[in-house]
């Protein structure tokens, strides 16, 4: 209600001053300072406090996976996968090595 009253008074003053709605610097600052629930840039503009919560992490070796996800801190270190990740990385390495070799053979004539 108070905001509506202030807005009404501001519009009345604009109407009395000639009807031109020129926000000016102070009004622009007010509009920018308002937080809107659906503002996508809000997370970039607001300085958030650093999270003080620290979570334990697994300290040992973990085999790599294609998503880069670290194991949970309670993981016992036993790899129970079916070997797909190992084959995936092996195939990726051989493909990139083959492409590099093909490229070196292609430009060897130059």
N, CA, C and O atoms as CSV, one atom per row, in Angstrom:
chain,resi,resn,atom,element,x,y,z
A,1,UNK,N,N,0.825,-1.182,0.000
A,1,UNK,CA,C,0.000,0.000,0.000
A,1,UNK,C,C,0.871,1.248,0.000
A,1,UNK,O,O,0.601,2.206,-0.724
A,2,UNK,N,N,1.916,1.228,0.817
A,2,UNK,CA,C,2.777,2.400,0.901
A,2,UNK,C,C,3.491,2.634,-0.430
A,2,UNK,O,O,3.638,3.777,-0.862
A,3,UNK,N,N,3.931,1.564,-1.075
A,3,UNK,CA,C,4.592,1.706,-2.363
A,3,UNK,C,C,3.637,2.274,-3.398
A,3,UNK,O,O,4.024,3.106,-4.219
A,4,UNK,N,N,2.395,1.826,-3.358
A,4,UNK,CA,C,1.403,2.344,-4.298
A,4,UNK,C,C,1.162,3.831,-4.060
A,4,UNK,O,O,1.013,4.602,-5.008
A,5,UNK,N,N,1.123,4.230,-2.787
A,5,UNK,CA,C,0.917,5.635,-2.469
A,5,UNK,C,C,2.101,6.472,-2.948
A,5,UNK,O,O,1.914,7.540,-3.531
A,6,UNK,N,N,3.325,5.986,-2.700
A,6,UNK,CA,C,4.516,6.710,-3.156
A,6,UNK,C,C,4.547,6.808,-4.676
A,6,UNK,O,O,4.889,7.854,-5.228
A,7,UNK,N,N,4.192,5.731,-5.344
A,7,UNK,CA,C,4.151,5.737,-6.802
A,7,UNK,C,C,3.095,6.714,-7.304
A,7,UNK,O,O,3.320,7.435,-8.276
A,8,UNK,N,N,1.957,6.735,-6.646
A,8,UNK,CA,C,0.890,7.660,-7.029
A,8,UNK,C,C,1.351,9.109,-6.854
A,8,UNK,O,O,1.129,9.946,-7.728
A,9,UNK,N,N,1.994,9.398,-5.719
A,9,UNK,CA,C,2.489,10.759,-5.490
A,9,UNK,C,C,3.561,11.145,-6.506
A,9,UNK,O,O,3.606,12.291,-6.953
A,10,UNK,N,N,4.413,10.207,-6.869
A,10,UNK,CA,C,5.446,10.494,-7.855
A,10,UNK,C,C,4.828,10.781,-9.223
A,10,UNK,O,O,5.248,11.701,-9.925
A,11,UNK,N,N,3.821,9.978,-9.594
A,11,UNK,CA,C,3.153,10.215,-10.872
A,11,UNK,C,C,2.404,11.553,-10.875
A,11,UNK,O,O,2.346,12.233,-11.900
A,12,UNK,N,N,1.836,11.923,-9.733
A,12,UNK,CA,C,1.171,13.229,-9.631
A,12,UNK,C,C,2.178,14.365,-9.816
A,12,UNK,O,O,1.882,15.364,-10.472
A,13,UNK,N,N,3.365,14.205,-9.236
A,13,UNK,CA,C,4.380,15.250,-9.390
A,13,UNK,C,C,4.861,15.320,-10.840
A,13,UNK,O,O,5.157,16.404,-11.342
A,14,UNK,N,N,4.940,14.178,-11.508
A,14,UNK,CA,C,5.320,14.175,-12.917
A,14,UNK,C,C,4.245,14.842,-13.750
A,14,UNK,O,O,4.537,15.619,-14.660
A,15,UNK,N,N,3.000,14.532,-13.432
A,15,UNK,CA,C,1.893,15.141,-14.165
A,15,UNK,C,C,1.891,16.655,-13.975
A,15,UNK,O,O,1.618,17.404,-14.912
A,16,UNK,N,N,2.194,17.097,-12.765
A,16,UNK,CA,C,2.215,18.535,-12.487
A,16,UNK,C,C,3.395,19.228,-13.161
A,16,UNK,O,O,3.315,20.414,-13.482
A,17,UNK,N,N,4.488,18.501,-13.378
A,17,UNK,CA,C,5.670,19.121,-13.971
A,17,UNK,C,C,5.657,19.097,-15.488
A,17,UNK,O,O,6.672,19.432,-16.099
A,18,UNK,N,N,4.582,18.725,-16.112
A,18,UNK,CA,C,4.496,18.762,-17.557
A,18,UNK,C,C,4.179,17.412,-18.164
A,18,UNK,O,O,4.034,17.314,-19.383
A,19,UNK,N,N,4.071,16.399,-17.385
A,19,UNK,CA,C,3.639,15.104,-17.891
A,19,UNK,C,C,4.733,14.253,-18.505
A,19,UNK,O,O,4.458,13.167,-19.017
A,20,UNK,N,N,5.950,14.721,-18.463
A,20,UNK,CA,C,7.019,13.915,-19.052
A,20,UNK,C,C,7.554,12.938,-18.004
A,20,UNK,O,O,7.902,13.338,-16.894
A,21,UNK,N,N,7.614,11.675,-18.362
A,21,UNK,CA,C,8.072,10.646,-17.434
A,21,UNK,C,C,9.557,10.387,-17.690
A,21,UNK,O,O,9.923,9.493,-18.453
A,22,UNK,N,N,10.391,11.177,-17.045
A,22,UNK,CA,C,11.832,11.015,-17.166
A,22,UNK,C,C,12.341,10.509,-15.829
A,22,UNK,O,O,12.285,11.217,-14.823
A,23,UNK,N,N,12.828,9.302,-15.825
A,23,UNK,CA,C,13.204,8.675,-14.561
A,23,UNK,C,C,14.362,9.379,-13.874
A,23,UNK,O,O,14.338,9.545,-12.654
A,24,UNK,N,N,15.341,9.784,-14.599
A,24,UNK,CA,C,16.478,10.421,-13.965
A,24,UNK,C,C,17.367,9.401,-13.282
A,24,UNK,O,O,17.070,8.206,-13.255
A,25,UNK,N,N,18.456,9.895,-12.734
A,25,UNK,CA,C,19.432,8.985,-12.150
A,25,UNK,C,C,18.941,8.347,-10.847
A,25,UNK,O,O,19.163,7.157,-10.622
A,26,UNK,N,N,18.281,9.121,-9.994
A,26,UNK,CA,C,17.855,8.539,-8.725
A,26,UNK,C,C,16.758,7.494,-8.933
A,26,UNK,O,O,16.750,6.461,-8.263
A,27,UNK,N,N,15.847,7.755,-9.847
A,27,UNK,CA,C,14.785,6.784,-10.116
A,27,UNK,C,C,15.357,5.534,-10.784
A,27,UNK,O,O,14.931,4.416,-10.493
A,28,UNK,N,N,16.318,5.730,-11.675
A,28,UNK,CA,C,16.953,4.601,-12.325
A,28,UNK,C,C,17.664,3.729,-11.283
A,28,UNK,O,O,17.626,2.500,-11.358
A,29,UNK,N,N,18.306,4.374,-10.321
A,29,UNK,CA,C,18.963,3.633,-9.244
A,29,UNK,C,C,17.964,2.852,-8.408
A,29,UNK,O,O,18.228,1.717,-8.009
A,30,UNK,N,N,16.812,3.467,-8.142
A,30,UNK,CA,C,15.764,2.774,-7.386
A,30,UNK,C,C,15.268,1.538,-8.142
A,30,UNK,O,O,15.101,0.465,-7.562
A,31,UNK,N,N,15.036,1.708,-9.441
A,31,UNK,CA,C,14.529,0.595,-10.242
A,31,UNK,C,C,15.550,-0.540,-10.341
A,31,UNK,O,O,15.184,-1.716,-10.328
A,32,UNK,N,N,16.825,-0.183,-10.439
A,32,UNK,CA,C,17.855,-1.213,-10.519
A,32,UNK,C,C,18.060,-1.921,-9.181
A,32,UNK,O,O,18.433,-3.093,-9.149
A,33,UNK,N,N,17.819,-1.214,-8.082
A,33,UNK,CA,C,18.029,-1.796,-6.757
A,33,UNK,C,C,16.927,-2.773,-6.384
A,33,UNK,O,O,17.129,-3.625,-5.519
A,34,UNK,N,N,15.770,-2.670,-7.017
A,34,UNK,CA,C,14.677,-3.580,-6.719
A,34,UNK,C,C,15.030,-4.995,-7.131
A,34,UNK,O,O,15.610,-5.217,-8.194
A,35,UNK,N,N,14.683,-5.939,-6.294
A,35,UNK,CA,C,14.903,-7.340,-6.620
A,35,UNK,C,C,13.600,-7.940,-7.124
A,35,UNK,O,O,12.557,-7.823,-6.481
A,36,UNK,N,N,13.675,-8.581,-8.281
A,36,UNK,CA,C,12.510,-9.228,-8.862
A,36,UNK,C,C,12.703,-10.737,-8.770
A,36,UNK,O,O,13.820,-11.236,-8.912
A,37,UNK,N,N,11.640,-11.441,-8.538
A,37,UNK,CA,C,11.740,-12.883,-8.328
A,37,UNK,C,C,12.185,-13.623,-9.581
A,37,UNK,O,O,12.755,-14.710,-9.477
A,38,UNK,N,N,11.937,-13.059,-10.770
A,38,UNK,CA,C,12.262,-13.761,-12.007
A,38,UNK,C,C,13.429,-13.115,-12.756
A,38,UNK,O,O,13.540,-13.274,-13.972
A,39,UNK,N,N,14.283,-12.404,-12.064
A,39,UNK,CA,C,15.414,-11.732,-12.696
A,39,UNK,C,C,16.537,-12.736,-12.937
A,39,UNK,O,O,17.119,-13.234,-11.973
A,40,UNK,N,N,16.864,-13.053,-14.207
A,40,UNK,CA,C,17.896,-14.049,-14.468
A,40,UNK,C,C,19.305,-13.554,-14.136
A,40,UNK,O,O,20.199,-14.366,-13.899
A,41,UNK,N,N,19.514,-12.248,-14.116
A,41,UNK,CA,C,20.853,-11.709,-13.843
A,41,UNK,C,C,21.099,-11.488,-12.360
A,41,UNK,O,O,22.181,-11.045,-11.975
A,42,UNK,N,N,20.125,-11.787,-11.530
A,42,UNK,CA,C,20.258,-11.514,-10.100
A,42,UNK,C,C,21.406,-12.293,-9.476
A,42,UNK,O,O,22.096,-11.788,-8.591
A,43,UNK,N,N,21.610,-13.524,-9.937
A,43,UNK,CA,C,22.676,-14.322,-9.339
A,43,UNK,C,C,24.054,-13.771,-9.679
A,43,UNK,O,O,25.019,-14.069,-8.976
A,44,UNK,N,N,24.172,-12.969,-10.748
A,44,UNK,CA,C,25.447,-12.360,-11.090
A,44,UNK,C,C,25.657,-11.042,-10.367
A,44,UNK,O,O,26.797,-10.641,-10.133
A,45,UNK,N,N,24.582,-10.367,-10.010
A,45,UNK,CA,C,24.676,-9.037,-9.435
A,45,UNK,C,C,24.753,-9.029,-7.917
A,45,UNK,O,O,25.320,-8.110,-7.326
A,46,UNK,N,N,24.193,-10.034,-7.292
A,46,UNK,CA,C,24.126,-10.059,-5.844
A,46,UNK,C,C,25.385,-10.717,-5.294
A,46,UNK,O,O,25.783,-11.789,-5.748
A,47,UNK,N,N,26.001,-10.073,-4.323
A,47,UNK,CA,C,27.156,-10.669,-3.668
A,47,UNK,C,C,26.665,-11.627,-2.599
A,47,UNK,O,O,26.119,-11.215,-1.576
A,48,UNK,N,N,26.864,-12.887,-2.847
A,48,UNK,CA,C,26.401,-13.892,-1.894
A,48,UNK,C,C,27.505,-14.174,-0.897
A,48,UNK,O,O,28.690,-14.097,-1.221
A,49,UNK,N,N,27.111,-14.495,0.297
A,49,UNK,CA,C,28.087,-14.858,1.316
A,49,UNK,C,C,28.658,-16.230,0.981
A,49,UNK,O,O,27.955,-17.114,0.491
A,50,UNK,N,N,29.925,-16.383,1.253
A,50,UNK,CA,C,30.566,-17.676,0.983
A,50,UNK,C,C,29.979,-18.733,1.910
A,50,UNK,O,O,29.737,-18.488,3.092
A,51,UNK,N,N,29.763,-19.879,1.357
A,51,UNK,CA,C,29.207,-20.974,2.145
A,51,UNK,C,C,30.253,-21.461,3.135
A,51,UNK,O,O,31.392,-21.741,2.759
A,52,UNK,N,N,29.871,-21.560,4.375
A,52,UNK,CA,C,30.810,-22.002,5.396
A,52,UNK,C,C,30.754,-23.503,5.587
A,52,UNK,O,O,31.581,-24.064,6.305
A,53,UNK,N,N,29.802,-24.159,4.963
A,53,UNK,CA,C,29.670,-25.602,5.123
A,53,UNK,C,C,30.723,-26.301,4.275
A,53,UNK,O,O,30.836,-26.045,3.076
A,54,UNK,N,N,31.481,-27.172,4.893
A,54,UNK,CA,C,32.454,-27.967,4.156
A,54,UNK,C,C,32.039,-29.423,4.263
A,54,UNK,O,O,31.628,-29.901,5.320
A,55,UNK,N,N,32.156,-30.107,3.149
A,55,UNK,CA,C,31.752,-31.497,3.110
A,55,UNK,C,C,32.994,-32.366,2.986
A,55,UNK,O,O,33.943,-31.984,2.302
A,56,UNK,N,N,33.007,-33.516,3.629
A,56,UNK,CA,C,34.163,-34.399,3.498
A,56,UNK,C,C,34.246,-34.951,2.075
A,56,UNK,O,O,33.226,-35.167,1.419
A,57,UNK,N,N,35.477,-35.176,1.610
A,57,UNK,CA,C,35.683,-35.720,0.280
A,57,UNK,C,C,36.536,-36.968,0.358
A,57,UNK,O,O,37.315,-37.153,1.293
A,58,UNK,N,N,36.376,-37.820,-0.639
A,58,UNK,CA,C,37.169,-39.028,-0.713
A,58,UNK,C,C,38.607,-38.633,-1.026
A,58,UNK,O,O,38.850,-37.874,-1.965
A,59,UNK,N,N,39.566,-39.141,-0.246
A,59,UNK,CA,C,40.948,-38.695,-0.369
A,59,UNK,C,C,41.795,-39.614,-1.244
A,59,UNK,O,O,42.865,-39.194,-1.687
A,60,UNK,N,N,41.375,-40.827,-1.507
A,60,UNK,CA,C,42.193,-41.777,-2.249
A,60,UNK,C,C,42.064,-41.621,-3.752
A,60,UNK,O,O,41.441,-40.683,-4.247
A,61,UNK,N,N,42.672,-42.569,-4.473
A,61,UNK,CA,C,42.603,-42.583,-5.934
A,61,UNK,C,C,41.213,-43.036,-6.375
A,61,UNK,O,O,40.622,-43.946,-5.793
A,62,UNK,N,N,40.717,-42.390,-7.398
A,62,UNK,CA,C,39.438,-42.784,-7.982
A,62,UNK,C,C,39.615,-42.889,-9.485
A,62,UNK,O,O,40.191,-41.988,-10.094
A,63,UNK,N,N,39.141,-43.949,-10.094
A,63,UNK,CA,C,39.268,-44.055,-11.546
A,63,UNK,C,C,38.464,-42.942,-12.220
A,63,UNK,O,O,37.391,-42.579,-11.739
A,64,UNK,N,N,38.971,-42.402,-13.320
A,64,UNK,CA,C,38.256,-41.307,-13.988
A,64,UNK,C,C,36.956,-41.804,-14.609
A,64,UNK,O,O,36.818,-42.972,-14.974
A,65,UNK,N,N,36.024,-40.887,-14.714
A,65,UNK,CA,C,34.792,-41.201,-15.426
A,65,UNK,C,C,34.513,-40.086,-16.420
A,65,UNK,O,O,35.096,-39.005,-16.330
A,66,UNK,N,N,33.631,-40.345,-17.358
A,66,UNK,CA,C,33.424,-39.373,-18.444
A,66,UNK,C,C,32.705,-38.120,-17.995
A,66,UNK,O,O,32.653,-37.152,-18.754
A,67,UNK,N,N,32.155,-38.094,-16.809
A,67,UNK,CA,C,31.456,-36.911,-16.315
A,67,UNK,C,C,32.302,-36.107,-15.346
A,67,UNK,O,O,31.932,-34.985,-15.001
A,68,UNK,N,N,33.432,-36.647,-14.895
A,68,UNK,CA,C,34.304,-35.938,-13.969
A,68,UNK,C,C,33.751,-35.876,-12.553
A,68,UNK,O,O,34.095,-34.970,-11.794
A,69,UNK,N,N,32.911,-36.813,-12.195
A,69,UNK,CA,C,32.297,-36.811,-10.871
A,69,UNK,C,C,33.195,-37.561,-9.898
A,69,UNK,O,O,33.584,-38.703,-10.140
A,70,UNK,N,N,33.515,-36.898,-8.796
A,70,UNK,CA,C,34.329,-37.549,-7.777
A,70,UNK,C,C,33.448,-38.492,-6.958
A,70,UNK,O,O,32.252,-38.242,-6.809
A,71,UNK,N,N,34.018,-39.563,-6.433
A,71,UNK,CA,C,33.215,-40.475,-5.612
A,71,UNK,C,C,32.881,-39.850,-4.264
A,71,UNK,O,O,33.534,-38.903,-3.827
A,72,UNK,N,N,31.871,-40.382,-3.622
A,72,UNK,CA,C,31.477,-39.896,-2.308
A,72,UNK,C,C,32.518,-40.244,-1.255
A,72,UNK,O,O,33.336,-41.141,-1.457
A,73,UNK,N,N,32.487,-39.543,-0.145
A,73,UNK,CA,C,33.519,-39.742,0.870
A,73,UNK,C,C,33.402,-41.093,1.564
A,73,UNK,O,O,34.332,-41.517,2.250
A,74,UNK,N,N,32.293,-41.760,1.398
A,74,UNK,CA,C,32.127,-43.076,2.019
A,74,UNK,C,C,32.471,-44.224,1.075
A,74,UNK,O,O,32.295,-45.388,1.435
A,75,UNK,N,N,32.958,-43.917,-0.125
A,75,UNK,CA,C,33.275,-44.963,-1.094
A,75,UNK,C,C,34.425,-45.803,-0.565
A,75,UNK,O,O,35.389,-45.268,-0.018
A,76,UNK,N,N,34.328,-47.117,-0.725
A,76,UNK,CA,C,35.333,-48.017,-0.157
A,76,UNK,C,C,36.496,-48.298,-1.101
A,76,UNK,O,O,37.397,-49.057,-0.744
A,77,UNK,N,N,36.503,-47.713,-2.292
A,77,UNK,CA,C,37.627,-47.857,-3.208
A,77,UNK,C,C,37.531,-49.041,-4.141
A,77,UNK,O,O,38.461,-49.292,-4.908
A,78,UNK,N,N,36.442,-49.772,-4.102
A,78,UNK,CA,C,36.271,-50.934,-4.971
A,78,UNK,C,C,35.533,-50.491,-6.234
A,78,UNK,O,O,34.432,-49.944,-6.169
A,79,UNK,N,N,36.164,-50.740,-7.385
A,79,UNK,CA,C,35.560,-50.363,-8.668
A,79,UNK,C,C,34.576,-51.447,-9.079
A,79,UNK,O,O,34.977,-52.549,-9.453
A,80,UNK,N,N,33.299,-51.134,-9.008
A,80,UNK,CA,C,32.266,-52.112,-9.316
A,80,UNK,C,C,31.653,-51.893,-10.694
A,80,UNK,O,O,30.539,-52.343,-10.962
A,81,UNK,N,N,32.373,-51.208,-11.558
A,81,UNK,CA,C,31.825,-50.930,-12.881
A,81,UNK,C,C,31.964,-52.154,-13.777
A,81,UNK,O,O,32.601,-53.140,-13.410
A,82,UNK,N,N,31.361,-52.074,-14.951
A,82,UNK,CA,C,31.453,-53.178,-15.903
A,82,UNK,C,C,32.575,-52.953,-16.914
A,82,UNK,O,O,32.680,-53.693,-17.892
A,83,UNK,N,N,33.420,-51.931,-16.689
A,83,UNK,CA,C,34.555,-51.674,-17.560
A,83,UNK,C,C,34.264,-50.731,-18.706
A,83,UNK,O,O,35.137,-50.482,-19.538
A,84,UNK,N,N,33.060,-50.204,-18.768
A,84,UNK,CA,C,32.698,-49.327,-19.872
A,84,UNK,C,C,33.544,-48.055,-19.877
A,84,UNK,O,O,34.006,-47.618,-20.932
A,85,UNK,N,N,33.746,-47.463,-18.705
A,85,UNK,CA,C,34.514,-46.221,-18.632
A,85,UNK,C,C,35.946,-46.435,-19.101
A,85,UNK,O,O,36.493,-45.602,-19.823
A,86,UNK,N,N,36.557,-47.545,-18.697
A,86,UNK,CA,C,37.932,-47.835,-19.101
A,86,UNK,C,C,38.010,-47.984,-20.617
A,86,UNK,O,O,38.918,-47.442,-21.246
A,87,UNK,N,N,37.065,-48.714,-21.208
A,87,UNK,CA,C,37.028,-48.884,-22.659
A,87,UNK,C,C,36.757,-47.551,-23.362
A,87,UNK,O,O,37.314,-47.275,-24.425
A,88,UNK,N,N,35.903,-46.738,-22.760
A,88,UNK,CA,C,35.566,-45.435,-23.328
A,88,UNK,C,C,36.817,-44.562,-23.448
A,88,UNK,O,O,37.065,-43.973,-24.500
A,89,UNK,N,N,37.602,-44.478,-22.374
A,89,UNK,CA,C,38.805,-43.649,-22.399
A,89,UNK,C,C,39.873,-44.249,-23.311
A,89,UNK,O,O,40.615,-43.511,-23.959
A,90,UNK,N,N,39.961,-45.579,-23.369
A,90,UNK,CA,C,40.934,-46.219,-24.255
A,90,UNK,C,C,40.595,-45.905,-25.710
A,90,UNK,O,O,41.480,-45.584,-26.503
A,91,UNK,N,N,39.312,-45.999,-26.059
A,91,UNK,CA,C,38.888,-45.719,-27.427
A,91,UNK,C,C,39.123,-44.257,-27.776
A,91,UNK,O,O,39.526,-43.937,-28.895
A,92,UNK,N,N,38.872,-43.372,-26.822
A,92,UNK,CA,C,39.111,-41.955,-27.053
A,92,UNK,C,C,40.588,-41.688,-27.315
A,92,UNK,O,O,40.930,-40.916,-28.211
A,93,UNK,N,N,41.459,-42.318,-26.546
A,93,UNK,CA,C,42.894,-42.123,-26.700
A,93,UNK,C,C,43.384,-42.664,-28.040
A,93,UNK,O,O,44.170,-42.008,-28.722
A,94,UNK,N,N,42.928,-43.854,-28.419
A,94,UNK,CA,C,43.377,-44.416,-29.693
A,94,UNK,C,C,42.858,-43.612,-30.872
A,94,UNK,O,O,43.563,-43.454,-31.869
A,95,UNK,N,N,41.630,-43.099,-30.776
A,95,UNK,CA,C,41.072,-42.281,-31.850
A,95,UNK,C,C,41.862,-40.998,-32.022
A,95,UNK,O,O,42.190,-40.619,-33.146
A,96,UNK,N,N,42.173,-40.323,-30.922
A,96,UNK,CA,C,42.924,-39.072,-31.034
A,96,UNK,C,C,44.351,-39.340,-31.515
A,96,UNK,O,O,44.894,-38.537,-32.275
A,97,UNK,N,N,44.972,-40.444,-31.094
A,97,UNK,CA,C,46.320,-40.784,-31.561
A,97,UNK,C,C,46.302,-41.098,-33.052
A,97,UNK,O,O,47.200,-40.684,-33.785
A,98,UNK,N,N,45.280,-41.830,-33.506
A,98,UNK,CA,C,45.166,-42.151,-34.919
A,98,UNK,C,C,44.970,-40.896,-35.759
A,98,UNK,O,O,45.572,-40.759,-36.824
A,99,UNK,N,N,44.136,-39.985,-35.287
A,99,UNK,CA,C,43.910,-38.737,-36.023
A,99,UNK,C,C,45.187,-37.913,-36.109
A,99,UNK,O,O,45.485,-37.326,-37.149
A,100,UNK,N,N,45.945,-37.868,-35.007
A,100,UNK,CA,C,47.207,-37.124,-35.017
A,100,UNK,C,C,48.195,-37.757,-35.990
A,100,UNK,O,O,48.915,-37.051,-36.696
A,101,UNK,N,N,48.231,-39.084,-36.028
A,101,UNK,CA,C,49.149,-39.770,-36.945
A,101,UNK,C,C,48.721,-39.552,-38.393
A,101,UNK,O,O,49.564,-39.314,-39.259
A,102,UNK,N,N,47.425,-39.631,-38.663
A,102,UNK,CA,C,46.933,-39.388,-40.016
A,102,UNK,C,C,47.252,-37.971,-40.463
A,102,UNK,O,O,47.620,-37.749,-41.616
A,103,UNK,N,N,47.114,-37.030,-39.571
A,103,UNK,CA,C,47.409,-35.636,-39.908
A,103,UNK,C,C,48.896,-35.466,-40.208
A,103,UNK,O,O,49.265,-34.782,-41.162
A,104,UNK,N,N,49.754,-36.092,-39.390
A,104,UNK,CA,C,51.181,-35.949,-39.625
A,104,UNK,C,C,51.591,-36.579,-40.958
A,104,UNK,O,O,52.485,-36.069,-41.633
A,105,UNK,N,N,50.941,-37.689,-41.345
A,105,UNK,CA,C,51.226,-38.291,-42.645
A,105,UNK,C,C,50.692,-37.423,-43.782
A,105,UNK,O,O,51.302,-37.358,-44.850
A,106,UNK,N,N,49.567,-36.759,-43.565
A,106,UNK,CA,C,48.972,-35.930,-44.613
A,106,UNK,C,C,49.812,-34.692,-44.903
A,106,UNK,O,O,49.899,-34.259,-46.052
A,107,UNK,N,N,50.424,-34.124,-43.885
A,107,UNK,CA,C,51.197,-32.888,-44.092
A,107,UNK,C,C,52.691,-33.181,-44.274
A,107,UNK,O,O,53.484,-32.246,-44.387
A,108,UNK,N,N,53.088,-34.447,-44.306
A,108,UNK,CA,C,54.504,-34.786,-44.456
A,108,UNK,C,C,55.013,-34.427,-45.833
A,108,UNK,O,O,56.206,-34.170,-45.994
A,109,UNK,N,N,54.155,-34.401,-46.826
A,109,UNK,CA,C,54.588,-34.082,-48.197
A,109,UNK,C,C,54.894,-32.601,-48.360
A,109,UNK,O,O,55.648,-32.232,-49.261
A,110,UNK,N,N,54.363,-31.786,-47.561
A,110,UNK,CA,C,54.553,-30.344,-47.716
A,110,UNK,C,C,55.935,-30.018,-47.345
A,110,UNK,O,O,56.330,-28.853,-47.397
